[in-house]
C-alpha cells in the first residue's frame, strides 16, 4: 500500500473534555489519517461536540449509537462503517490519551511487514505503563499473560486496545461472529486474526493513565476476559471459531 487511506476509530462515552484535545493530536500525525468518533449517546454532550468538530473538518466523521453498548460493539460498528467507506487501515484508539497519538507513525510504518499492528505495553520484557494503580497493572499484565498461555497466541499485550488492522484482516476474520466486548474483545479479535494466518507485530508504547474523566473498567469486563479465552480455545479446537 503506497498511499493507504487510514481511519482511527475513537469510541466515546462521556469524553467531552478529552475529545477536543485528542482528535487534533491524532490528525496531525499523518495527513492520510481520518478520525471516526463512535459515540454511545454520551449524557455529557460528547456527541454534540463531535458533530461540531466534524462540521469544521472533513477528516472527522461521527457515528451515533443510541446508548452505552460496550467497547467491542462500538468498534465493530466503526469497523463496518470504515470498511464500507473503503479505508485500507483501521485503528482502535482510546479518547483519554492513554494511547499516545505520537505512536501512530511507527504503527503505520509497521504495516510494511505485518497485517496487524499492536501498540504494546509489555513488549521486549518491559512494562511501559505510567501512573496506573498497581491493581490495574496486575490485572492487565497477568490478563495478557493468561490469554497467551491459554490460547497459544504469540502476543505479549493481548488485552491492549491500541491496534491497527489491514482491511483484509477485518474482512476475513468474520466480525459478525465476534462475541466479546471489553478486554475480551481485544483478545478475541487478535486470536481470530492469528488463527486466520495473518501476521501480528507489536510496537512498544508508553501507556498513561487518563488525566480527566472516569475509567470504564469494571469487574464484569475482567470476568468476561477470564472465561472467554477458554471459550476461544475450545471453539478453535472443535473448528467452530
C-alpha positions as CSV (number, residue, x, y, z in Angstrom):
1,X,0.0,0.0,0.0
2,X,1.9,3.0,-1.2
3,X,-0.7,5.6,-0.1
4,X,-3.2,3.9,2.2
5,X,-6.4,5.5,3.5
6,X,-6.2,5.3,7.3
7,X,-9.1,5.6,9.8
8,X,-8.6,6.0,13.5
9,X,-11.8,4.9,15.4
10,X,-12.3,6.6,18.7
11,X,-15.2,5.3,20.8
12,X,-16.6,7.7,23.3
13,X,-18.9,7.8,26.4
14,X,-18.7,11.0,28.4
15,X,-15.4,12.2,26.9
16,X,-16.4,15.9,26.4
17,X,-13.2,17.1,28.0
18,X,-10.9,14.8,26.1
19,X,-12.3,14.6,22.6
20,X,-11.4,18.2,21.5
21,X,-7.9,17.5,22.7
22,X,-7.3,14.1,21.3
23,X,-8.7,14.5,17.7
24,X,-6.3,17.3,16.6
25,X,-3.4,15.4,18.0
26,X,-4.3,12.3,16.0
27,X,-4.9,14.2,12.8
28,X,-1.5,15.9,12.9
29,X,0.4,12.6,13.0
30,X,-0.2,11.9,9.3
31,X,-2.2,13.7,6.5
32,X,-3.6,10.3,5.4
33,X,-5.4,9.8,8.7
34,X,-9.1,10.4,9.3
35,X,-11.0,10.1,12.5
36,X,-14.3,8.4,13.2
37,X,-15.9,9.1,16.6
38,X,-18.3,6.5,17.7
39,X,-20.4,8.0,20.5
40,X,-22.7,5.9,22.6
41,X,-25.3,8.6,23.5
42,X,-23.0,10.4,26.0
43,X,-25.0,12.3,28.5
44,X,-22.3,14.9,28.8
45,X,-22.7,16.1,25.2
46,X,-19.7,14.4,23.7
47,X,-21.7,13.5,20.6
48,X,-22.7,17.2,20.0
49,X,-19.0,18.2,20.4
50,X,-18.0,15.6,17.9
51,X,-20.7,16.8,15.4
52,X,-19.4,20.4,15.8
53,X,-15.9,19.3,15.1
54,X,-16.9,17.3,12.0
55,X,-18.7,20.3,10.6
56,X,-15.4,22.2,10.6
57,X,-13.2,19.4,9.3
58,X,-14.0,16.9,6.6
59,X,-11.4,14.5,8.1
60,X,-13.6,13.9,11.0
61,X,-16.9,11.9,11.0
62,X,-19.3,10.8,13.7
63,X,-21.3,7.7,14.2
64,X,-24.1,8.0,16.9
65,X,-25.3,4.9,18.7
66,X,-28.4,5.0,20.8
67,X,-26.9,4.1,24.2
68,X,-23.9,2.6,26.0
69,X,-23.5,-0.8,24.3
70,X,-19.9,-1.6,25.2
71,X,-16.5,-1.0,23.7
72,X,-16.5,-4.1,21.5
73,X,-19.8,-3.2,19.9
74,X,-18.7,0.3,19.3
75,X,-15.6,-0.8,17.5
76,X,-17.5,-3.3,15.4
77,X,-19.8,-0.5,14.3
78,X,-16.8,1.6,13.5
79,X,-15.1,-1.1,11.5
80,X,-18.2,-1.7,9.5
81,X,-18.5,1.9,8.5
82,X,-14.8,2.2,7.8
83,X,-14.8,-0.8,5.5
84,X,-17.9,0.5,3.7
85,X,-16.1,3.8,3.1
86,X,-13.0,2.0,1.6
87,X,-10.3,2.6,4.2
88,X,-7.2,0.4,3.9
89,X,-6.1,0.5,7.6
90,X,-8.3,0.9,10.6
91,X,-7.1,1.7,14.1
92,X,-8.7,1.4,17.5
93,X,-7.7,4.1,19.9
94,X,-9.0,5.5,23.3
95,X,-10.1,9.1,23.7
96,X,-8.3,9.7,27.0
97,X,-4.7,9.9,25.9
98,X,-3.8,6.6,27.4
99,X,-2.8,5.7,23.9
100,X,-0.2,8.2,22.7
101,X,-1.1,9.7,19.3
102,X,2.6,10.2,18.6
103,X,3.0,6.4,18.3
104,X,0.8,6.3,15.2
105,X,3.6,6.9,12.6
106,X,5.6,3.9,13.9
107,X,2.5,1.7,13.9
108,X,1.6,2.8,10.4
109,X,5.1,2.0,9.2
110,X,4.9,-1.5,10.7
111,X,2.3,-2.4,8.0
112,X,5.1,-2.9,5.6
113,X,5.8,-6.2,7.3
114,X,2.6,-7.1,9.3
115,X,-1.1,-7.3,8.8
116,X,-2.0,-6.3,12.4
117,X,0.0,-3.7,14.4
118,X,-0.3,-3.7,18.2
119,X,0.7,-0.8,20.4
120,X,2.2,-2.9,23.2
121,X,2.7,-2.1,26.9
122,X,4.7,-5.4,27.5
123,X,7.0,-6.0,24.6
124,X,10.7,-7.0,24.9
125,X,10.3,-7.9,28.6
126,X,9.4,-4.3,29.6
127,X,6.4,-2.8,31.2
128,X,5.8,0.7,29.8
129,X,2.8,1.9,31.9
130,X,2.7,5.3,33.7
131,X,0.5,6.4,36.6
132,X,-1.6,3.3,36.8
133,X,-2.7,1.8,40.1
134,X,-0.9,-1.4,40.9
135,X,-4.2,-3.3,40.9
136,X,-5.0,-2.2,37.3
137,X,-1.4,-3.0,36.2
138,X,-1.5,-6.5,37.7
139,X,-4.9,-7.3,36.2
140,X,-3.8,-6.1,32.7
141,X,-0.3,-7.7,32.8
142,X,-1.4,-11.1,34.1
143,X,-4.5,-11.0,32.0
144,X,-2.4,-10.7,28.8
145,X,-0.1,-13.5,30.1
146,X,-3.1,-15.7,31.0
147,X,-4.6,-15.1,27.5
148,X,-1.2,-16.0,25.8
149,X,-0.9,-19.2,27.8
150,X,-4.5,-20.5,27.2
151,X,-4.7,-19.5,23.5
152,X,-1.1,-20.0,22.5
153,X,-1.3,-16.7,20.7
154,X,2.2,-15.2,20.3
155,X,1.3,-11.7,21.5
156,X,2.6,-10.1,24.7
157,X,-0.2,-7.5,25.0
158,X,-3.4,-9.4,24.2
159,X,-5.7,-7.1,26.1
160,X,-4.3,-3.9,24.7
161,X,-6.7,-1.6,22.8
162,X,-4.3,0.4,20.6
163,X,-4.4,-1.8,17.5
164,X,-4.3,-1.3,13.7
165,X,-5.8,-3.7,11.2
166,X,-5.5,-4.1,7.4
167,X,-8.9,-4.2,5.9
168,X,-8.4,-7.7,4.5
169,X,-7.9,-8.9,8.1
170,X,-11.2,-7.5,9.3
171,X,-13.0,-8.8,6.1
172,X,-11.6,-12.3,6.7
173,X,-12.0,-12.8,10.5
174,X,-15.8,-12.7,10.5
175,X,-16.7,-9.6,12.5
176,X,-20.3,-10.9,12.7
177,X,-19.1,-13.8,14.8
178,X,-17.2,-11.8,17.4
179,X,-18.9,-12.3,20.7
180,X,-16.8,-10.4,23.2
181,X,-17.0,-6.8,24.4
182,X,-14.4,-5.4,26.8
183,X,-10.8,-6.7,27.4
184,X,-12.0,-10.0,25.8
185,X,-12.9,-8.2,22.6
186,X,-9.3,-7.3,22.1
187,X,-8.1,-10.8,22.8
188,X,-10.7,-12.4,20.5
189,X,-10.1,-10.2,17.5
190,X,-6.3,-10.8,17.7
191,X,-6.8,-14.5,18.2
192,X,-9.1,-14.7,15.2
193,X,-6.6,-12.8,13.0
194,X,-3.8,-15.1,14.2
195,X,-5.7,-18.3,13.6
196,X,-6.7,-17.0,10.1
197,X,-3.0,-16.8,9.2
198,X,-2.3,-13.1,9.5
199,X,0.9,-11.6,10.8
200,X,0.7,-9.7,14.1
201,X,3.5,-7.4,15.3
202,X,4.0,-5.3,18.4
203,X,5.5,-1.9,18.8
204,X,6.2,-0.5,22.3
205,X,4.2,2.4,23.5
206,X,4.0,4.3,26.8
207,X,0.6,3.8,28.2
208,X,-0.5,6.6,30.5
209,X,-3.5,6.7,32.9
210,X,-6.2,9.2,31.9
211,X,-5.9,12.6,33.5
212,X,-9.5,13.6,33.0
213,X,-12.8,11.7,33.0
214,X,-13.5,8.3,34.5
215,X,-12.3,4.8,33.6
216,X,-14.8,2.5,32.1
217,X,-13.2,-0.6,33.6
218,X,-15.5,-2.9,35.6
219,X,-15.3,-6.3,37.4
220,X,-17.7,-7.7,34.7
221,X,-15.2,-6.8,32.0
222,X,-12.5,-8.7,33.8
223,X,-14.7,-11.7,34.4
224,X,-15.6,-11.9,30.7
225,X,-11.9,-12.0,29.8
226,X,-11.2,-14.8,32.2
227,X,-13.7,-17.3,30.8
228,X,-13.8,-16.0,27.2
229,X,-10.2,-17.1,26.5
230,X,-11.3,-20.7,27.3
231,X,-14.3,-20.4,25.0
232,X,-12.0,-19.2,22.2
233,X,-9.6,-22.1,22.7
234,X,-12.4,-24.7,22.8
235,X,-14.2,-23.2,19.7
236,X,-10.9,-23.3,17.9
237,X,-10.2,-26.9,18.9
238,X,-13.5,-28.1,17.5
239,X,-13.2,-26.0,14.4
240,X,-16.1,-23.7,15.3
241,X,-14.3,-20.4,15.6
